[in-house]
């Protein structure tokens, strides 16, 4: 049944659903008054009001101060004559489930729409200056299939996305968010407030996508900073070991036994993967999500020799959570005299669930030469349907 919202002057008190409250004769207390429910020989529900009026197959009662202002379909003609009230636009009253316990799930399943070529959750790792953010901004620019008002939302931990856009692309639909919340005392940033701000930005973007706004993609630029935020908040908020990030970075004080515990790191990881879960929600809505991070030392052999092993600077479980991982690398090519001829930037797929043929394959993204001549290819895989 559809009911109506009462004009504000009517001082609406309560909307009471009667449907399926009972399948046997019973009394229902509404606003402190007893309404009786019984069934006639044809099994039609009859609701009797406190003043004696009877309503056949009534679905709902709307109460206001002073009495009834509207009842459901099937009410008596006499009762209808008594109803004199200004109403606003119709509002749907959600009826309880009846009969099918999975009706709500069935309706959700039937409402699904198939989203083509948009389910990308991609990790992009590499040292600084290896075109990590550039391949995403370039893909957004070149994707001719996107709606006209589409946006690329950048949660810009290190500011790289905003700088790249302002210097090269100058696209007002590439939106750079500053996730950092300013501190108030001796630290530049308030880490607990920064965590909350990032969660709020992500929830806002999910809300926009759910509302049908054309969010082409979300780039999280500098995920290693998110790991840092979670580390500090573990010590500041979860363990109560520090008042700010400076004290949190001091490993010489007490409380180290807390940090060594598996529980402490479990809390850190739980914080970190809140962002993973919100990212997955965006992907389910057809939004491309890109996590971009720098590299960190993996073996510490540099103490006695050169660094020979690197790993992405995100929580280690992310290697299993990300469907696609791209490693951006830079190599220099020299001639026989040892002179630099060109620098080649490549994108190598270390993992790709959506197209296994790409695993261990590389693409040349960018080539620079000492004479200033360069070749930019970008990574068309991000927008041409390859993934």
C-alpha positions as CSV (number, residue, x, y, z in Angstrom):
1,X,0.0,0.0,0.0
2,X,1.1,3.6,-0.7
3,X,0.5,6.1,2.1
4,X,1.1,9.9,2.2
5,X,3.3,12.1,4.3
6,X,1.3,14.5,6.4
7,X,1.7,18.2,6.0
8,X,4.1,19.6,8.6
9,X,1.2,21.5,10.3
10,X,-0.4,18.1,11.1
11,X,2.3,17.1,13.6
12,X,2.7,13.5,12.6
13,X,3.3,11.3,15.6
14,X,3.6,7.7,14.4
15,X,3.1,5.4,11.4
16,X,2.1,1.9,12.5
17,X,2.3,-1.1,10.2
18,X,-0.5,-3.6,10.8
19,X,0.2,-6.0,7.9
20,X,1.2,-9.5,9.1
21,X,1.3,-8.4,12.8
22,X,-1.0,-11.2,13.4
23,X,-2.8,-14.0,11.6
24,X,-5.1,-14.7,14.5
25,X,-7.5,-12.4,16.4
26,X,-5.4,-10.2,18.7
27,X,-5.2,-6.7,20.2
28,X,-2.6,-4.2,19.1
29,X,-1.6,-1.2,21.2
30,X,-1.0,2.0,19.2
31,X,-0.3,5.2,21.0
32,X,-1.6,3.6,24.2
33,X,-4.9,2.6,22.7
34,X,-6.1,-0.9,21.9
35,X,-7.0,-1.8,18.3
36,X,-8.5,-5.2,17.8
37,X,-7.8,-7.4,14.8
38,X,-10.1,-10.3,13.7
39,X,-10.9,-12.2,10.5
40,X,-14.2,-12.7,8.8
41,X,-15.4,-15.9,7.1
42,X,-13.5,-15.1,3.9
43,X,-10.3,-14.6,6.0
44,X,-10.3,-10.8,5.4
45,X,-8.6,-8.9,8.1
46,X,-10.8,-6.4,10.0
47,X,-9.3,-3.8,12.2
48,X,-11.4,-2.1,14.9
49,X,-10.3,1.3,16.2
50,X,-10.8,2.4,19.8
51,X,-13.8,4.5,18.9
52,X,-15.6,1.5,17.2
53,X,-14.9,2.1,13.5
54,X,-14.0,-0.9,11.5
55,X,-11.6,-1.1,8.6
56,X,-11.4,-4.0,6.2
57,X,-8.0,-5.1,5.0
58,X,-6.3,-2.1,6.4
59,X,-2.6,-2.0,5.9
60,X,-1.4,0.9,8.1
61,X,-2.6,3.5,10.5
62,X,-1.2,7.0,10.6
63,X,-1.6,8.8,13.9
64,X,-1.4,12.4,14.8
65,X,-2.1,14.3,17.9
66,X,-5.8,14.4,18.2
67,X,-6.7,11.2,16.4
68,X,-6.5,9.2,13.1
69,X,-5.7,11.1,10.0
70,X,-5.4,8.3,7.5
71,X,-5.9,4.6,7.2
72,X,-5.2,2.0,4.6
73,X,-7.2,0.8,1.7
74,X,-10.5,-0.9,2.5
75,X,-11.6,1.6,5.2
76,X,-15.3,2.4,5.6
77,X,-17.0,5.1,3.6
78,X,-17.9,6.9,6.8
79,X,-14.3,6.9,7.9
80,X,-13.3,8.3,4.6
81,X,-15.7,11.2,4.9
82,X,-14.0,12.1,8.3
83,X,-10.6,12.5,6.7
84,X,-9.9,16.1,5.8
85,X,-6.2,16.7,5.8
86,X,-3.7,18.3,3.5
87,X,-1.1,15.8,2.2
88,X,2.3,16.2,0.5
89,X,4.0,14.0,-2.1
90,X,3.4,10.2,-1.8
91,X,5.9,8.2,0.3
92,X,6.2,4.5,0.2
93,X,5.6,2.6,3.4
94,X,7.9,-0.5,3.4
95,X,5.8,-3.5,4.1
96,X,7.1,-6.5,6.1
97,X,8.1,-9.6,4.3
98,X,5.1,-11.9,3.7
99,X,5.3,-15.5,2.6
100,X,8.7,-15.6,0.8
101,X,11.5,-15.2,3.5
102,X,13.9,-14.3,0.6
103,X,11.8,-11.7,-1.1
104,X,14.2,-8.9,-0.3
105,X,17.2,-10.9,-1.6
106,X,15.2,-11.9,-4.7
107,X,14.4,-8.2,-5.5
108,X,18.1,-7.3,-5.0
109,X,19.2,-10.1,-7.3
110,X,16.7,-9.1,-10.0
111,X,17.9,-5.5,-9.9
112,X,21.5,-6.4,-10.7
113,X,23.0,-4.9,-13.8
114,X,26.0,-6.4,-15.6
115,X,29.0,-4.0,-15.7
116,X,31.4,-4.6,-18.6
117,X,35.2,-4.0,-18.4
118,X,35.1,-2.0,-15.2
119,X,36.0,-4.4,-12.4
120,X,39.7,-3.4,-12.0
121,X,41.4,-3.5,-8.6
122,X,45.0,-2.9,-9.5
123,X,48.2,-2.5,-7.4
124,X,50.9,-0.5,-9.1
125,X,54.3,-0.7,-7.4
126,X,57.7,0.9,-8.3
127,X,60.4,3.3,-7.3
128,X,59.8,7.0,-7.4
129,X,59.5,8.5,-10.9
130,X,58.6,5.3,-12.8
131,X,55.3,6.5,-14.3
132,X,53.0,4.8,-11.7
133,X,50.5,7.7,-11.4
134,X,51.0,8.7,-15.0
135,X,49.7,5.5,-16.6
136,X,46.4,6.0,-14.6
137,X,45.9,9.6,-15.5
138,X,46.8,8.9,-19.1
139,X,44.3,6.0,-19.2
140,X,41.5,8.3,-17.9
141,X,42.4,10.9,-20.6
142,X,42.4,8.4,-23.4
143,X,39.3,6.3,-22.5
144,X,36.8,7.4,-25.2
145,X,34.1,5.1,-23.9
146,X,33.7,7.0,-20.6
147,X,30.7,9.3,-20.0
148,X,31.3,12.9,-20.6
149,X,31.2,14.0,-17.0
150,X,33.3,11.1,-15.6
151,X,35.8,11.8,-12.9
152,X,39.1,10.3,-11.7
153,X,39.2,10.8,-7.9
154,X,42.8,10.8,-6.5
155,X,43.4,10.3,-2.8
156,X,46.7,12.0,-3.0
157,X,48.9,10.9,0.0
158,X,52.1,12.2,-1.6
159,X,50.7,14.9,-3.9
160,X,52.0,13.2,-7.0
161,X,48.6,12.9,-8.8
162,X,47.7,16.6,-8.3
163,X,51.1,17.8,-9.5
164,X,51.1,15.6,-12.5
165,X,47.6,16.8,-13.5
166,X,48.4,20.5,-13.0
167,X,51.7,20.3,-15.0
168,X,50.6,18.0,-17.9
169,X,46.9,17.1,-18.2
170,X,45.2,20.1,-16.7
171,X,41.9,18.2,-16.5
172,X,39.4,19.6,-14.0
173,X,37.7,16.2,-13.8
174,X,40.8,14.7,-12.2
175,X,40.1,15.6,-8.6
176,X,43.0,15.5,-6.1
177,X,42.0,15.0,-2.5
178,X,44.4,15.9,0.3
179,X,43.8,13.1,2.9
180,X,46.0,14.7,5.6
181,X,44.3,16.3,8.6
182,X,46.4,19.1,10.1
183,X,47.9,18.6,13.6
184,X,47.5,21.2,16.4
185,X,50.6,20.9,18.5
186,X,54.1,19.7,17.6
187,X,53.2,17.4,14.7
188,X,52.2,18.4,11.2
189,X,49.4,15.9,11.0
190,X,46.8,14.5,13.3
191,X,47.0,10.8,12.5
192,X,43.7,9.6,14.1
193,X,41.8,12.4,12.4
194,X,43.6,11.6,9.1
195,X,42.4,8.0,9.3
196,X,38.8,9.2,9.9
197,X,39.1,11.6,7.0
198,X,40.2,8.9,4.6
199,X,37.4,6.7,5.6
200,X,34.9,9.5,5.1
201,X,36.3,10.3,1.6
202,X,36.0,6.7,0.6
203,X,32.4,6.4,1.9
204,X,31.5,9.6,0.0
205,X,32.9,8.2,-3.2
206,X,30.9,5.0,-2.7
207,X,27.8,7.1,-2.1
208,X,28.4,9.0,-5.3
209,X,28.8,5.8,-7.3
210,X,25.7,4.3,-5.8
211,X,23.8,7.4,-6.8
212,X,24.9,6.8,-10.4
213,X,27.5,9.5,-10.6
214,X,30.1,8.6,-13.3
215,X,33.2,7.9,-11.1
216,X,35.6,6.4,-13.7
217,X,38.2,5.5,-11.2
218,X,39.8,6.1,-7.8
219,X,43.6,6.3,-7.5
220,X,45.2,6.1,-4.1
221,X,48.6,7.6,-4.6
222,X,51.2,6.7,-2.0
223,X,49.7,3.7,-0.2
224,X,53.0,3.4,1.8
225,X,51.8,6.6,3.6
226,X,48.5,4.8,4.5
227,X,50.6,2.0,6.1
228,X,52.5,4.6,8.1
229,X,49.2,6.1,9.2
230,X,48.0,2.7,10.4
231,X,51.3,2.0,12.2
232,X,51.1,5.3,14.2
233,X,47.4,4.9,15.0
234,X,48.1,1.4,16.4
235,X,50.5,3.0,18.9
236,X,48.5,6.2,19.5
237,X,44.9,5.0,19.6
238,X,44.8,1.2,19.9
239,X,47.7,0.6,22.4
240,X,47.7,4.1,24.0
241,X,51.5,4.2,23.9
242,X,51.9,7.6,22.4
243,X,50.2,11.0,22.2
244,X,51.3,11.7,18.7
245,X,53.4,10.5,15.8
246,X,56.7,11.8,17.2
247,X,56.3,9.8,20.4
248,X,55.0,6.9,18.4
249,X,58.3,6.8,16.4
250,X,60.3,6.4,19.6
251,X,61.1,2.7,19.9
252,X,63.4,3.3,23.0
253,X,60.6,3.8,25.5
254,X,58.4,1.3,27.3
255,X,55.6,-0.7,25.8
256,X,57.7,-2.6,23.3
257,X,56.3,-5.9,24.6
258,X,52.9,-4.6,23.3
259,X,54.2,-4.0,19.8
260,X,55.8,-7.4,19.7
261,X,52.5,-9.1,20.3
262,X,50.5,-10.6,17.5
263,X,47.4,-8.8,18.7
264,X,49.0,-5.4,18.2
265,X,49.8,-6.1,14.6
266,X,46.4,-7.6,14.1
267,X,44.9,-4.3,15.1
268,X,47.3,-2.5,12.7
269,X,46.3,-4.8,9.9
270,X,42.6,-4.4,10.6
271,X,43.0,-0.7,10.3
272,X,44.9,-1.0,7.0
273,X,42.3,-3.3,5.4
274,X,39.4,-1.1,6.1
275,X,40.7,0.7,3.0
276,X,40.8,-2.6,1.2
277,X,37.2,-3.3,2.0
278,X,36.0,0.1,0.9
279,X,38.0,-0.3,-2.3
280,X,36.3,-3.6,-3.0
281,X,32.9,-1.9,-2.5
282,X,33.9,0.6,-5.2
283,X,34.9,-2.1,-7.5
284,X,31.6,-3.9,-7.0
285,X,30.0,-0.7,-8.2
286,X,32.0,-0.7,-11.4
287,X,34.6,1.8,-10.3
288,X,38.3,1.2,-11.2
289,X,40.5,1.3,-8.2
290,X,44.3,1.7,-8.4
291,X,46.6,1.4,-5.4
292,X,50.0,3.0,-6.1
293,X,52.9,2.4,-3.8
294,X,56.7,2.8,-3.6
295,X,59.2,0.0,-2.9
296,X,60.8,-0.8,0.4
297,X,63.9,-2.9,1.2
298,X,63.2,-6.6,1.7
299,X,66.4,-8.2,2.8
300,X,68.6,-5.4,4.4
301,X,71.7,-6.8,2.8
302,X,72.7,-3.2,2.1
303,X,74.5,-3.2,5.4
304,X,77.2,-5.4,3.9
305,X,76.6,-4.8,0.2
306,X,74.2,-3.4,-2.4
307,X,70.4,-3.8,-2.0
308,X,69.3,-6.7,-4.1
309,X,65.7,-7.3,-3.0
310,X,62.7,-5.0,-2.9
311,X,59.1,-5.4,-2.1
312,X,56.0,-3.1,-2.3
313,X,55.4,-0.9,0.7
314,X,51.9,-2.1,1.6
315,X,50.7,-4.6,4.1
316,X,52.0,-8.0,3.0
317,X,48.6,-9.6,2.6
318,X,47.8,-7.2,-0.3
319,X,49.8,-9.3,-2.7
320,X,47.0,-11.9,-2.2
321,X,44.1,-9.5,-2.1
322,X,44.9,-7.6,-5.3
323,X,43.6,-9.3,-8.5
324,X,46.2,-7.5,-10.7
325,X,49.7,-6.2,-9.7
326,X,51.9,-4.2,-12.1
327,X,55.5,-3.5,-11.4
328,X,56.9,-0.3,-12.9
329,X,60.6,-0.3,-13.7
330,X,63.3,1.9,-15.2
331,X,66.3,0.6,-17.1
332,X,69.1,2.5,-18.8
333,X,70.6,1.4,-22.1
334,X,74.2,2.5,-23.0
335,X,76.3,2.2,-26.2
336,X,79.7,0.5,-26.4
337,X,81.4,3.6,-25.2
338,X,79.2,3.6,-22.0
339,X,77.2,6.6,-23.1
340,X,73.5,6.7,-22.2
341,X,71.4,6.1,-25.3
342,X,67.9,5.9,-23.7
343,X,66.0,5.2,-20.5
344,X,63.1,2.8,-20.9
345,X,60.2,2.6,-18.4
346,X,58.2,-0.6,-18.5
347,X,55.1,-2.0,-16.9
348,X,55.4,-5.7,-16.0
349,X,52.4,-7.9,-14.9
350,X,53.4,-10.0,-11.8
351,X,49.8,-11.0,-11.4
352,X,46.6,-10.7,-13.4
353,X,43.5,-12.8,-12.6
354,X,41.3,-11.1,-15.2
355,X,43.7,-11.9,-18.0
356,X,46.3,-14.6,-17.1
357,X,47.9,-14.2,-20.5
358,X,49.4,-11.0,-19.2
359,X,51.3,-12.6,-16.3
360,X,55.1,-12.0,-16.7
361,X,54.5,-9.9,-19.8
362,X,55.9,-6.4,-20.1
363,X,54.8,-3.2,-21.9
364,X,57.0,-0.3,-22.8
365,X,55.4,2.8,-21.3
366,X,57.9,5.6,-21.8
367,X,61.2,6.1,-23.5
368,X,63.5,9.1,-22.9
369,X,66.7,10.0,-24.8
370,X,69.5,12.4,-23.9
371,X,68.7,14.6,-27.0
372,X,65.3,15.3,-25.6
373,X,63.3,13.1,-28.0
374,X,60.9,10.9,-26.2
375,X,58.2,8.3,-26.8
376,X,55.1,8.0,-24.6
377,X,52.9,5.0,-25.0
378,X,51.1,4.9,-21.7
379,X,49.4,1.6,-20.8
380,X,46.4,1.1,-23.0
381,X,45.5,-2.1,-21.2
382,X,43.9,0.1,-18.5
383,X,41.2,1.3,-20.8
384,X,41.0,-0.8,-24.0
385,X,39.3,-3.9,-22.4
386,X,42.5,-6.0,-22.1
387,X,42.0,-6.3,-18.4
